[in-house]
Amino acid sequence: MNTAALVVMLTTLMLVTGLMLYFFWRVISAPPKPEPDSFLNNDEEDGRRNRKPQ
Amino acid sequence: MSANKESWGSRVGLILAMAGNAVGLGNFLRFPVQAVQNGGGAFIIPYLICFLVMGIPLLWIEWSMGRFGGKYGHHSTPFIVDTMGKSRLWKYIGVFGIWTNIAVASYYCYLESWTLSYVFHSVVGTFSDLDQEGVSNFFNTYVSLGKSTFGIPYEPIVFFVGCLLLNTWILSKGLASGVERVAKIGMPLLIFFGIFLAFKGVTIEAGENGASFDSAVGLNFLWTPNFEELWSPTVWLAAAGQIFFTLSVGMGTVQCYASYVRSRDDIALNAMSAGWMNEFVEVVLGGAILIPISIGYLGVDRVTELVQSGGLGLGFRTLPYLFYQWGDFLGALAGFMWFGLLFFAGITSSLAMGTPWIGFLQDEFGWRRKSAAWSFGVIVLVLGMPTVLFFKYGVFDEYDYWAGTVSLVVFALCESILFAWVFGMGNGWREITSGADINVPGFYRFIIKFITPLLLIWVFLGSLFTPLNNDWGKAFAGNWVLDNGSIIKKIMNSGLKEQLAAATDPAQIEMLQDTMFFVNASRILLLGVWLTLALLVYIAYKKRVREGRI
């Protein structure tokens, strides 16, 4: 590949992949909000069932 | 009262469903073609800038509109926008958020059914004995409802109905058990198939398996920046248009999905995560499959010629043949993965298109999820059949143009003005940042208020008054002749009329006259659907007044 194409391609791919992974990581590492939240699957998790809204 | 008590199962499920809504066939078929037609590597600069100043703001606007409407029990755009603006007319602007989805689903499910059919044909080896012309003819025969390898009469109709039944059944299962479950299976599989094909796409070597060129030739073609193109308004319009289509903004689906998010939960980070996931699929995976593989075998000149008719031709007429250059097993596997990937991209989007109508019926008329889902299936079947039966007369393209292109820009423009100027930027900013798990940069307040609406106005006007051959230089110099692709000339059927005037062959004249008839009939049908939906919104409004809900 020529240098200009390689530079544009690698910069773009790394930027897009990096930001995608970063934001997805932020989502999965964010602490859950107190119940009732928007999601059904965590309702039965320990310590979340009886929590009241703040 | 609304019968709608649904919720998302998990946050990751919501993000995958939102990303699935955005990721569509265009990520793999439209983006690479737009890139090579608009300056190669230089296209990515306006593309990413448009993502930052138009895509992300629109995502935030739509997510927060949806969550705001959800607080009042609204799950479709007519009454979501109604809660944000005082004028009673806003709810009729919101009709676009249902109409667009029904109309787009009508032809999109047909397109999706092609991918399903091609998955089966790849597995049973239909393409293994065909040369390139044979694969191309197979597609022509298929869309003209001719006989196919499976020997099923009217095979495209069978696949279309099957695909629609599948969509309807999943929708009837509900948000968490249906839509979200499909997204959780479909999106990881799509990314896995995409990585496999992208790896194959970037490792082609000249002389191996019949390839004429290294992958580097295709990648150079796609990524070498032509910086002169950066000054062309056409390139910027193409980049803005691509951002629009790829994010599925201006449709009403994002608002509908977000309306099931509670007011204290985050939307700012969710929107960023889903948005960048879509960009990853489009730029990283979508850019490494279609163009590098096609050029590896066919060369730059042939592919330049082929992309003039769009990515659909390359994807369905050319790739199935090229895959078989890798051998029978890998050819079948790659075909299965390519069309499987397109199928998952399609179904996660078409499911999103069903939810606004379902939400509307549940909220306003107390329908159960199941009945509402099946009503969607019936409507799409009735509206979709003309695209199947009269494909060659341009009905499919007509639906795509008005519902899948023009309507998106019109609705997005209206909602950005509503959000920033009617609802007010103070309220809007509070909605975006409320419960946010990230710090939303303050300058986005300015961008959402001024830049995004101005860009949308520019995109709309650019489409309305597109100059001849996209020659903006000549147009600004005073010689502004409209192109046949402009909205104004489209309404007037100028392109068809010119073809008709130039035609001398009686068979061609008859074909063009029939096309004109079906094009006009499609528009009347689509207009009729819009008016019917507006009437339903009016009835729902009157019902609310009677019940004291307004």
Interface residues (C-beta under 8 A of the other chain):
Chain A: M1 N2 A4 A5 L6 V8 M9 T12 L13 L15 V16 T17 L19 M20 F23 F24 R26 V27 I28 A30 P32 K33 P34 P36 D37 S38 F39 L40 N41 N42 P53
Chain B: S7 W8 G9 S10 R11 V12 G13 L14 I15 G40 G41 A42 I44 L48 A176 A216 L219 N220 L222 W223 T224 P225 Y260 V261 R262 R264 D265 D266 L269 N270 M272 S273 W276 M277 E279 F280 V283 V284 G435 D437 I438
